[in-house]
Each structure stands twice: as C-alpha cells, then as structure tokens.
C-alpha cells in the first residue's frame, strides 16, 4: 500500500510539472507583462535574476558575472558555477519578491505565464523584465541570442555548441511514442519542446499532429485504444523529476492492457529518458545528454 501511494504521488507530481511546462510553452503573456520585443534597457544589464533553470544556465555560460540570483533546483546541486548564486525560491514555490529586489537586479528573466503579478510589480519599480516561450529548438537559439544582446555577450559559442548536439542524426525514421505519465496517459505533440526535439532527430512522432482538449496544446491525452492503433516501433518512457527506479517505472506501465501488444515491446525498443532535457529543457547539459540518448535510441542502439 505504501509503495502504491508513493508511485501515485510521483505520478501526480509529474503531471503538475508537465502542465506547468505546457503553460510555459503555450500560454500567452498577460497584458501586464511585456513581450520580449517590448523590453527596453538603457544599457546592457549587469545584474540579472533568472527565474528558470535554463535561463540561469544560459546567462551563466554567456557571462558568469551577470547572474546574481536564480530559482532553486536540484538540477544544479553539484555544479560549482551556481554554488554562490542566491536562490530566490525552490522549484515552483511562491516567489520571494523581497529577495529579488534586495539583489538590486537591472533585469529579471522568467518563462511566459509565470510570476505574472511579481513581474508587474518589478516593472513598476523600474526593473526591466524579459519573458520567453521555449517550445522549439529555434526558440532556444532565439532565447540565447536575446539574452546575449541584453547582457552584451557573444552568443555564437553557445549557438555553435547547440548545433553540435544535432550532429549525426539517424537516417531512418521510426514511428515513436513518448509517454510522460500513466494516469492520465500524456504524450507531447509538435507544439512542445519534446515534440520539436523528436522532429530534429528524424523520429516520426505518432502524436505530433494530435490536439489536446485543454488549453495546453503541447500535450495530448491518449487512450489505450489509440496507443494500440498507432502501435509505435519505438517507445520512450519519461522518468519523473523525482526519479523512480527503472523497475518501478516499468512496472507502472506493464500493468496497462496494451503493453504486451506493442511492437516496440516485442522488439525490445523501449527507452527511459530523464524529465529534464526532454519534457523540460532544464539545462544545456540536460539537453545535450537527451540529444545523445535520442541519437542512440532512434538508431536502434
């Protein structure tokens, strides 16, 4: 009973994170927030607070001296670049606006749709803000170029590094299904970061053109019947941000009635991916690791 309850909690946590990620990707900014084109700074920013891990990582790698505050995440627990950077909050807990102001930033960066009221208050105080959507590879490059411009840094080394992640793409296309949670069964379509990444690696994402019933267009809910109908050649399971063991994750899926009937199962082409890098971009290292894993998985290795 205790083990079942733990698995249920992990699944619920993942769904909340997926919905949050989809919100970041697809929700339009409220009127109180500027779009990136509306951000105006008199000079390049020298003190930046980043309210997402990917923004913090990009800024740190563009110019380590410019990052003065960031959102908390265990993603960077062992990374020396972030050891002395103050944490504004942990994960998606409420933002401590007083902490942000105390850092005296001249630029605050956040995903679109998050911290709306707080960002509005920062603007009222004369602090420049920048919001972004990250739903594609092109959006990652644009974010990097925009942040580089705002802090007067050179984006080219990072852009070139990103391009190296896409080298040696698989030549053959395989029908591929990504499953990110069991109840409900969620899968990314082409309007998500994960969906676009699959396209970059020649995968034939069987849910690419499906549209969900909710406002979160980046993910769709699947029925067992739909999964059997698509019958993918490659199956990718996403582990939770608070990871289960491989055995626990597989056991949660093996209970589904469609499991043994899929050709991906019969051909032993089931792969487990981390949440960061595939569902949520997370960090540059996480993206690189995911690209390597995708290259191998979609090449049949």
VEXDREN-2710 file (C-alpha; in Angstrom, 1 decimal):
% VEXDREN-2710
k/r/px/py/pz
1/UNK/0.0/0.0/0.0
2/UNK/2.8/2.4/0.9
3/UNK/4.6/1.7/-2.3
4/UNK/1.5/2.3/-4.4
5/UNK/0.9/5.6/-2.6
6/UNK/4.5/6.7/-3.3
7/UNK/4.0/5.9/-7.0
8/UNK/0.7/7.8/-7.1
9/UNK/2.3/10.8/-5.6
10/UNK/5.2/10.7/-8.0
11/UNK/2.7/10.5/-10.9
12/UNK/0.7/13.4/-9.6
13/UNK/3.9/15.5/-9.2
14/UNK/4.9/14.7/-12.8
15/UNK/1.5/15.7/-14.2
16/UNK/1.7/19.1/-12.3
17/UNK/5.2/19.7/-13.8
18/UNK/4.1/18.7/-17.3
19/UNK/1.1/21.1/-17.1
20/UNK/3.4/23.8/-15.8
21/UNK/5.8/23.1/-18.6
22/UNK/3.0/23.3/-21.2
23/UNK/1.8/26.5/-19.6
24/UNK/5.3/27.9/-20.0
25/UNK/5.4/26.9/-23.7
26/UNK/1.9/27.8/-24.8
27/UNK/0.2/30.4/-22.6
28/UNK/0.2/33.9/-23.9
29/UNK/1.6/36.6/-21.7
30/UNK/-0.9/38.7/-19.8
31/UNK/-1.3/42.3/-20.6
32/UNK/0.7/43.4/-17.5
33/UNK/3.8/41.6/-18.8
34/UNK/6.0/42.8/-21.6
35/UNK/6.7/40.6/-24.6
36/UNK/10.4/40.2/-25.5
37/UNK/10.0/42.9/-28.2
38/UNK/8.8/45.4/-25.5
39/UNK/11.8/45.0/-23.2
40/UNK/13.8/48.3/-23.2
41/UNK/17.0/48.8/-21.3
42/UNK/19.1/51.9/-21.5
43/UNK/22.3/49.9/-21.4
44/UNK/23.3/46.3/-21.1
45/UNK/22.2/44.5/-17.9
46/UNK/24.9/43.9/-15.3
47/UNK/22.8/42.2/-12.6
48/UNK/20.3/39.5/-13.8
49/UNK/17.9/37.3/-11.8
50/UNK/16.8/34.2/-13.7
51/UNK/13.5/32.6/-12.7
52/UNK/14.1/29.3/-14.7
53/UNK/17.0/26.9/-14.7
54/UNK/17.6/27.1/-18.5
55/UNK/17.7/30.9/-18.4
56/UNK/20.1/30.8/-15.4
57/UNK/22.3/28.3/-17.2
58/UNK/22.4/30.3/-20.5
59/UNK/23.2/33.6/-18.7
60/UNK/25.9/31.9/-16.6
61/UNK/27.6/30.5/-19.7
62/UNK/27.3/33.7/-21.6
63/UNK/28.8/35.8/-18.7
64/UNK/29.0/34.3/-15.2
65/UNK/29.5/37.7/-13.6
66/UNK/26.0/38.9/-14.7
67/UNK/23.9/36.2/-12.8
68/UNK/23.2/37.5/-9.3
69/UNK/20.1/35.3/-8.4
70/UNK/18.2/32.3/-9.7
71/UNK/15.3/29.9/-9.0
72/UNK/16.3/26.9/-6.9
73/UNK/16.6/23.5/-8.4
74/UNK/18.4/20.2/-7.5
75/UNK/19.5/20.2/-11.2
76/UNK/22.5/22.3/-10.3
77/UNK/23.2/20.9/-6.8
78/UNK/26.7/19.6/-7.9
79/UNK/27.5/22.4/-10.3
80/UNK/30.2/24.7/-9.0
81/UNK/29.1/27.6/-11.2
82/UNK/25.9/28.0/-9.1
83/UNK/27.2/27.3/-5.6
84/UNK/27.4/31.0/-4.6
85/UNK/24.3/32.2/-6.5
86/UNK/21.4/33.2/-4.2
87/UNK/18.2/31.1/-4.6
88/UNK/15.1/33.2/-4.9
89/UNK/12.7/30.2/-4.3
90/UNK/12.7/26.5/-4.7
91/UNK/11.0/24.9/-7.8
92/UNK/7.6/26.4/-8.2
93/UNK/7.1/27.7/-4.7
94/UNK/5.9/31.3/-4.4
95/UNK/8.4/33.9/-5.5
96/UNK/10.0/35.9/-2.7
97/UNK/9.8/39.4/-4.3
98/UNK/11.8/41.0/-1.4
99/UNK/14.7/38.7/-2.1
100/UNK/14.6/39.7/-5.8
101/UNK/14.6/43.4/-5.0
102/UNK/17.4/43.0/-2.4
103/UNK/19.7/41.7/-5.1
104/UNK/19.2/45.0/-7.0
105/UNK/18.8/43.5/-10.4
106/UNK/18.5/45.5/-13.6
107/UNK/16.9/42.6/-15.4
108/UNK/14.7/39.7/-14.4
109/UNK/14.0/36.8/-16.8
110/UNK/11.1/34.4/-16.5
111/UNK/9.1/32.0/-18.6
112/UNK/5.9/33.4/-20.1
113/UNK/2.9/33.0/-17.7
114/UNK/4.9/32.6/-14.5
115/UNK/5.2/35.1/-11.7
116/UNK/2.8/37.5/-13.5
117/UNK/2.0/39.7/-10.6
118/UNK/5.5/39.8/-9.3
119/UNK/6.9/40.7/-12.7
120/UNK/4.4/43.5/-13.0
121/UNK/5.5/44.9/-9.6
122/UNK/9.1/44.8/-10.7
123/UNK/8.3/46.8/-13.8
124/UNK/6.5/49.4/-11.6
125/UNK/9.8/49.7/-9.7
126/UNK/11.6/50.4/-12.9
127/UNK/13.3/47.0/-13.2
128/UNK/13.4/45.6/-16.8
129/UNK/11.8/42.2/-17.3
130/UNK/12.1/39.6/-20.1
131/UNK/9.7/36.7/-20.7
132/UNK/10.0/33.9/-23.2
133/UNK/8.4/30.7/-24.6
134/UNK/10.6/27.7/-25.1
135/UNK/8.7/25.2/-27.3
136/UNK/11.3/24.5/-30.0
137/UNK/14.9/24.4/-30.9
138/UNK/14.6/27.7/-32.7
139/UNK/13.2/29.2/-29.6
140/UNK/16.2/28.0/-27.6
141/UNK/18.5/29.8/-30.1
142/UNK/16.4/32.9/-30.1
143/UNK/16.4/33.0/-26.2
144/UNK/20.2/32.6/-26.2
145/UNK/20.6/35.4/-28.8
146/UNK/18.2/37.7/-27.0
147/UNK/19.8/37.2/-23.5
148/UNK/23.3/37.7/-25.0
149/UNK/22.1/41.0/-26.5
150/UNK/20.6/42.1/-23.2
151/UNK/23.8/41.5/-21.3
152/UNK/26.3/42.4/-24.1
153/UNK/27.7/39.0/-24.6
154/UNK/28.6/36.9/-27.6
155/UNK/26.0/34.1/-28.2
156/UNK/28.0/32.4/-31.0
157/UNK/29.9/29.9/-28.8
158/UNK/26.7/28.6/-27.3
159/UNK/24.8/28.6/-30.6
160/UNK/27.7/26.5/-32.1
161/UNK/27.5/24.2/-29.2
162/UNK/23.8/23.6/-29.7
163/UNK/24.4/22.8/-33.3
164/UNK/26.9/20.1/-32.3
165/UNK/24.1/18.4/-30.4
166/UNK/22.3/17.7/-33.6
167/UNK/25.2/16.1/-35.5
168/UNK/24.9/12.5/-36.9
169/UNK/21.2/12.3/-36.9
170/UNK/19.6/8.9/-37.6
171/UNK/18.9/8.3/-41.3
172/UNK/15.8/6.1/-40.8
173/UNK/12.5/7.3/-39.4
174/UNK/10.8/5.1/-36.8
175/UNK/7.3/5.6/-35.5
176/UNK/7.9/6.9/-32.0
177/UNK/5.7/7.4/-29.0
178/UNK/6.7/9.3/-25.9
179/UNK/4.7/8.6/-22.7
180/UNK/5.2/11.0/-19.8
181/UNK/2.6/9.8/-17.3
182/UNK/0.4/6.8/-16.7
183/UNK/-2.8/8.4/-15.3
184/UNK/-3.7/10.2/-17.4
185/UNK/-1.6/8.9/-20.3
186/UNK/0.1/12.1/-21.7
187/UNK/2.2/12.5/-24.8
188/UNK/3.8/15.5/-26.5
189/UNK/2.6/16.8/-29.8
190/UNK/4.6/19.0/-32.2
191/UNK/3.8/22.2/-30.2
192/UNK/6.1/21.2/-27.4
193/UNK/9.8/21.2/-26.7
194/UNK/9.8/17.4/-26.7
195/UNK/7.8/17.2/-29.9
196/UNK/10.2/19.5/-31.7
197/UNK/13.2/17.6/-30.4
198/UNK/11.8/14.4/-31.8
199/UNK/11.4/16.0/-35.2
200/UNK/15.1/17.2/-35.1
201/UNK/16.2/13.6/-34.8
202/UNK/14.0/12.2/-37.6
203/UNK/11.6/10.5/-35.3
204/UNK/8.1/10.0/-36.6
205/UNK/6.2/11.2/-33.5
206/UNK/2.8/9.5/-33.7
207/UNK/1.1/12.2/-31.6
208/UNK/2.7/15.1/-33.5
209/UNK/-0.5/16.3/-35.1
210/UNK/-2.9/15.5/-32.3
211/UNK/-4.6/18.3/-30.4
212/UNK/-5.5/18.1/-26.8
213/UNK/-8.8/19.2/-25.4
214/UNK/-7.3/21.6/-22.9
215/UNK/-5.5/24.9/-23.4
216/UNK/-2.2/23.1/-23.0
217/UNK/-1.6/22.4/-26.7
218/UNK/1.8/20.9/-26.2
219/UNK/0.5/17.6/-24.7
220/UNK/-2.4/15.3/-25.5
221/UNK/-4.2/12.7/-23.5
222/UNK/-4.2/9.2/-25.1
223/UNK/-6.5/6.2/-24.7
224/UNK/-5.2/2.6/-24.6
225/UNK/-7.1/2.1/-27.9
226/UNK/-5.3/5.0/-29.6
227/UNK/-1.9/3.6/-28.5
228/UNK/-2.7/0.2/-29.9
229/UNK/-3.9/1.8/-33.1
230/UNK/-0.6/3.7/-33.5
231/UNK/1.5/0.7/-32.4
232/UNK/4.8/2.5/-32.4
233/UNK/8.2/1.0/-33.3
234/UNK/10.0/2.9/-30.6
235/UNK/8.6/3.7/-27.1
236/UNK/10.1/6.3/-24.8
237/UNK/9.1/6.5/-21.2
238/UNK/9.9/9.6/-19.2
239/UNK/11.0/9.3/-15.6
240/UNK/9.8/11.8/-13.0
241/UNK/11.7/14.9/-11.8
242/UNK/12.0/12.9/-8.5
243/UNK/13.1/9.7/-10.3
244/UNK/11.7/6.3/-9.6
245/UNK/13.9/3.2/-10.2
246/UNK/13.8/1.8/-13.7
247/UNK/12.0/-1.2/-12.3
248/UNK/9.3/0.9/-10.6
249/UNK/8.7/2.9/-13.8
250/UNK/8.4/-0.2/-16.0
251/UNK/6.1/-1.9/-13.5
252/UNK/3.7/1.0/-13.6
253/UNK/3.4/0.7/-17.4
254/UNK/3.4/-3.1/-17.6
255/UNK/0.1/-3.1/-15.8
256/UNK/-1.5/-1.4/-18.8
257/UNK/-3.5/-3.7/-21.1
258/UNK/-1.9/-2.5/-24.3
259/UNK/1.7/-3.1/-23.1
260/UNK/2.5/-6.6/-24.4
261/UNK/0.8/-6.0/-27.7
262/UNK/3.0/-3.2/-28.9
263/UNK/5.7/-3.9/-31.5
264/UNK/8.2/-1.7/-29.5
265/UNK/7.8/-4.1/-26.6
266/UNK/8.2/-7.2/-28.8
267/UNK/11.3/-5.8/-30.5
268/UNK/12.8/-4.6/-27.2
269/UNK/12.9/-0.9/-28.3
270/UNK/11.8/0.7/-25.0
271/UNK/13.9/3.5/-23.6
272/UNK/13.8/5.5/-20.4
273/UNK/14.6/9.2/-20.5
274/UNK/15.0/11.8/-17.8
275/UNK/12.4/14.5/-17.5
276/UNK/14.9/17.3/-17.8
277/UNK/16.2/17.7/-21.3
278/UNK/13.2/16.1/-23.0
279/UNK/10.0/17.4/-21.3
280/UNK/11.5/20.4/-19.7
281/UNK/14.7/21.8/-21.3
282/UNK/16.2/22.2/-17.8
283/UNK/19.8/23.0/-18.6
284/UNK/22.2/22.9/-21.6
285/UNK/23.9/19.8/-20.2
286/UNK/20.5/18.1/-19.9
287/UNK/19.7/19.0/-23.5
288/UNK/23.0/17.6/-24.7
289/UNK/22.5/14.3/-22.8
290/UNK/19.0/13.9/-24.2
291/UNK/20.2/14.5/-27.7
292/UNK/22.9/11.8/-27.3
293/UNK/20.3/9.4/-25.9
294/UNK/17.8/10.2/-28.7
295/UNK/20.5/9.6/-31.3
296/UNK/21.2/6.2/-29.9
297/UNK/17.6/5.2/-29.3
298/UNK/16.4/6.2/-32.8
299/UNK/19.4/4.5/-34.4
300/UNK/18.4/1.2/-32.8
301/UNK/21.3/1.1/-30.3
END
